[in-house]
Amino acid sequence: MPDNFSCLNKTHPAECLAGFYAVEGSTECQPCPKGAFCPTKGLSTYHLCANGTYSEVESLPYCRMCDAGFRCPSVGMEAPEECPNGTYSNSTGARYCALCPEGHR
């Protein structure tokens, strides 16, 4: 049986849907874990979310962009991190927060 399929039905393997994956010999499709995504059907593994993105629930076909005021500095983040006091992020998809300039808070 090829990768990307579950084989619960003994006569025909079933291709996994987007949000799920299966390794060769699987009897069930597995949900993509938090911090990862499965963008298309028929995957044999999942992809980790890139810097600037996250996925807080299983089975997502895409990662979410970090909102303004948050950062996602690492690959495979399950939740965004709020910018610490004295820093800011005014755009989505930020990897880092910038220091507040002089005269600002």
QUILINRA-V459530 format. One line per field, one symbol per residue. ss: DSSP state (a for helix, b for strand, c for the rest). psi: psi as a letter, one per 40 degrees, with the letter a starting at -180 (. if undefined). A space follows every 50 residues. Layout:
# QUILINRA-V459530
ss = ???
psi = ???
This chain:
# QUILINRA-V459530
ss = ccccbbcccccccbbccccbbccccccccbbccccbbcccccbcccbbcc ccbbcccccccccbbccccbbcccccccccbbccccbbcccccccccbbc ccccc
psi = hiieiifdhedhihhiiieiihiheieihiihiieiigdiifieiihiii ieiiheiifheiiiihiieiigeiifheiihihiheiiheiifhdiiiih iiei.
